[in-house]
Amino acid sequence: MKALSDYDQAIKLDPKNSTAYYNRARLHDGQEHSDLALTDLNKCIELDPDNGEALYLRATITFKTKAYDVSIEDWTQLIKRNSSDAGAFFWRGKAHDKQGRPEKALQDYTQSIVLSPRYASAYLERGTVYADQGRRDEAIADFNHAVEYADDQETLRRAKQELAKIRLKARQ
């Protein structure tokens, strides 16, 4: 790939070029080479600690690779930089949920909803935690909001599926 070799050359010529590391990381991520992407992102952030885009991408990749503790640390850093980032709260909530910390997940999902009241995915995920805890009414309310605000078919499908599961469980 020409772009990759161009970034390799740019880094060879200027090893302190944080932008080249970031852009090469994006290419690696696009090719599903998470380990190489993370190496470049770590170098980019070392060279430019204020690069929020690099931190965001690293948080996303560490979540995908199930390095949830690292992902949580990065989302927390992003929240410290911008406490109105509903997406950062949402993704940190998902990482907490994956780590088996439902109360922390609920706090983050709720904050993402406070910041973005039409955030369908946040309602869906919070509703799932409520359902897992047996909090049926709260789960139903959140799944209904997810259906109402869904702007993609997958979120809409999942929310309707979760509502159907609750109804089926109620009949048993």
N, C-alpha and C positions, 0 to 999 in steps of 0.2 A: 504494500500500500504506500503510495507516494507521500501522502500527508504524514504518515508515521515516520518515514525516513527523513522528511523535512524537519519534524520536531526533534528527532534524534540528532540531526546535524545542528539545529539551533541550540540544543542543550550542550552539545560538544563545544560549540563556539563560545557559549555563555552559560556556564553551569549555574549561574545565579538568576537565570531567567525564569521566574516563577510562573509566568503566563505560559511558557512552553511546556512546563511540567503539567500544568492544569489542562491544557488542550490535549496533550498526549494522553493524560489520564482519561479524558472524555472518549478519546478514540479506543483506548483499551477497554473501557466500560462497554462501549457499543459493540465490541467484539467478544463480550463476556469473559474478559481476562481481568477479573476482579483483583487478583493479587497484584498484577502489574499496575492497575489503576490506583490501588491503595498505596503502593510504593511511591508513585508519582505525586499523589495527593499529599502524602506525608511530607515529601520534600517541598512541595509548593507551599504548604502551610508553615513549614519551618522557615522558609525564605520570606513569606508574607503572611504573618499571623492574622492579619486583618482581612484576609480573603474569604469573605462569607460564602461565595459561590463554591469554593473548594471545600469548605467545611460542610456545606449542605450536601454536596455530592458524596463526600466521604461518609456522612451520616446515612445517606441513602444506600450506599454500597455495603456498609457494615450491617445495616438492617437486612439487606438481601442475602448476605452471607451468614446471617444468624449470629453475628458478633454483637448481640443486643446491648451489653454493658457499654461497649465503645460507642455504639450508636446513641445510647441515652446520654452519654457524656457530650457528644457533639450536638445533639438537639438541645441540651441544656445550655451549652455555650451560645448557640444561635438564639435561644430565648432570652438570654442575658443581654444580647446585642439588640434584640428587637422583640420586646414583650408583647407586641400585637401581631405576631406571626402565627396565625391559626394553624397553618400547616405544620409548623414545628411542634406545637402542642399535640396535634393529632398523631404525628409519627412517633413522638416520644411516648404517647399513650399506647400506641400499638406495640412498641418495644417493651414497655412495662407489662402489657398484657401477655406477650410472648414469654416473659420472664416469670409469669405467675404472680404478678402483683396487681390484682384487679382494682384495688382501691386507688392506687396511684394512676392506673389507666383511666379510671372514672374521672378523677380530678382533671387529667389532661384533656380527655374528650370533652368534658364540660366546659373547660376554659376555651377550647377551640370553637365550641358552639356559641359561647358568650361573644367571642371575637367575630365569629362569622355565623350568624343565626340560620343561614340556609345551607349549612355544610352537611349535605346528605350523608356522606361517608362517616362523619363523626357521630351522627345520630345512629347510623347502622351499627357501628362498632360499640358505642355505649349501650345500645339496646341489647346487643349480644352479651355483654358483660352482665347487664341486669337480668337477662334471661337465665344465664348460667347461675346467678345467685338466687333464682326463684322469685325475682321481683317482677312479676308478670305484668302488672299495670304500667309500671315505668317502661318496661321493654316494649309493650304494645304501643305506648305513646311515641317512643323513639322510632320504632319501625314505621309507624304511620307518617311521622315527619320525614323519614328517609324516602318513603314512597312519594310524598308530596314534593320534595325538593330535588329528587334524583335528576341529574342531567346526563346520565349515561345508563345504558341498558343493564349493565352488570350490577350496579348498585340497586336499581329498581327490581331486578330479578331476585337478588339476595334478600332485600327487604321483604318482598312478598313471600318468599320462601320461609323466612323466619316467622312471619305472621301466621302462615299456614301451620308451621310446626307447633306454635303456641296454641292455636285453635284445636289441633288434633290432640295435643296433650290434655287440653281442658275436657275433651270428650271422653277420655279414657278413665 
